Amino acid sequence: MLVAELAGEIVGGALAVRNAGAVKIDAIALKPALRGRGVGRRLMREIEDAARRLGAREIYLGGANAENRGFYHRLGYAGRRSLMRKGLALR
C-alpha cells in the first residue's frame, strides 16, 4: 500500500498484492485535480520498483477502464479491455 501526500494532505494511493511471480495492482486512486501532474506516474513507478524488489517478473491490473487505459498504455502496459500487463526486467 502506498499513499501520496501533498503538503500533509493525502491526495492519492495505491494497493497492490503479490501473486506468485507477479504483482497485481488492486487499486490506484488520485484526486482529480492532480491528474496530469505526475503523481499517478510516480505511484506506479514505486509499485513497479517494489514488485522488482520482491522478484516479480510481471505486474498486471484488472481494473483498467476506458477512461484510464491510455495512462497505462503510456507506462508500457498492454492488453485488451480491463486486463493489462507489463513485464518487469530486474534491475
Secondary structure, DSSP 8 states (H G I E B T S, - for coil): -EEEEETTEEEEEEEEEEETTEEEEEEEEE-GGGTTTTHHHHHHHHHHHHHHHTT-SEEEES---TTTHHHHHHTT-EEETTEEEEE----
